[in-house]
Amino acid sequence: MSKSTASTLKKKGGGFKGKRKDKRKSELVDLEVPLQIGENAGREIRTVGGHRKFRLLRTNVGNLFDSKSKTNSKVTLIKVIENKSNRAYARRNIITKGCVIETSAGNAVVVNRPGQDCQVSLRKI
């Protein structure tokens, strides 16, 4: 069953509003698929107006910014150490903004929203 953003058939007091149109494609909601550490994988999503958006599903590389030398470098992601949004995410290696990741260059924090941006931007701890 698909999720929809359409209004409900119930009134505030519990009564029935009456007949309603069927679900429209424009009202459907895409299910959340969290970004995990693993071999690179993604998918293309159709948006309003026929445009395309790319969503990252798994990745094992990130862009590490070193604030002292003001340089970016590409690092390999090993595992999620801590995820403050959900403890289970750390066990499942799910990447969100603010999580601490063990990389090939040491521990780093994710500073962007990787599911939206299609890349993992890191800052050294």
N, C-alpha and C positions, 0 to 999 in steps of 0.2 A: 504494500500500500504506500502511495506517495504522500509526502507532506505538502500542505497547502497553506498559503497565507490568507485565504478567503475568510470572510467573517463567518461566525458560528450561526447555527440555526436556533440557538437558545437565547431567550431574553435574560436580562439581569436577574429577574425574579424566578427564573426557572421555566417560564412558559415557552411555547413554540412560536417562532417567528412566522413560519409558513414556508411556502415553496421557495426554493432557491435554485439558481442555475447550476449546471455541472461545473466541475473543476476546470479552470482554464489553464493552458500551458504557461501563460505569463504569471500565474499565481503559484506555480510549483516551486518548491524549495529543494536545493541540492543538499544531499546528506553530507555531513561533515566527515572528512577522511583525514585523520591526523598525519602529520609528517613524521616519518620514522628514519632512523639511521639504517642504511642498507645500500644495496646497489642502485644507482641512479634510475629513477622511473618517474614518469609524470603522465598527465593526460590533458587533452584539450577540451575546453568547455565552451559551448555556444552561449552567448549572452544576448541581451536585448538588441535588436537591430541586425542580427546575424553576425555580430562581431565575435571574435574568438579570444579566449583567455586561457593561459596555460597554468595548470595547477600541479605543483610538485608533490609527489607521494612518498618518495624515498630518496635520500641522498647520503653520500659519504664524504663530501667535500664542503669546505666553508672558506669564507674570506676573513682572515684575521687582520685586524688593524692594530699596529703597535704605536701607541701614543707618544712614546719617547722618540723614536726615530721617524715618526710620521710616514710609515710605509705600510702597504698592504701585502699580504702573502697568502697563498693558497695552502690550506692545511687539510689533513685527513681527520675525519671525525671517528672516534673510537667508541665511546659510550656516553650516555647521559648519567651524570653523577647525582644531580639534584634538580627537581622541578617543583617550584613552589606552588604552581597552580594545581598540581595533583600528584600525590606520592606514587600512584600507580603508573603515571606517565614515565617516571624515572625507571621503573622496572621494565616497562615495555619499550624503552628507548624512543619515546615520543618527544619531538622538539617543539617548544613554544618560546615566546619571548620571555627572557629572564631566566631561562634554565641554564644550569652549569654543565658544560660538556668537557669531557677529557679528549684532548686532541693530540696530534703528533708533536705540537709545540708547547704542551702543558695545558692547564685548565683555562677555560674561557667562558664568557657569558654571551648569550645570544642577545643582540641589541635591536633586532628587527622582528617583523612578523613573517617568518619564512613561508608559511602557507599562502600568504598573499603576494609576497615579493618574488617567489620562485628562486630564492637564494638564501643562504645562511650567512649573516654578517655577525662576526664575533669581536669581542674586546677582551684583551688579556686581563686576568684578575690581578 
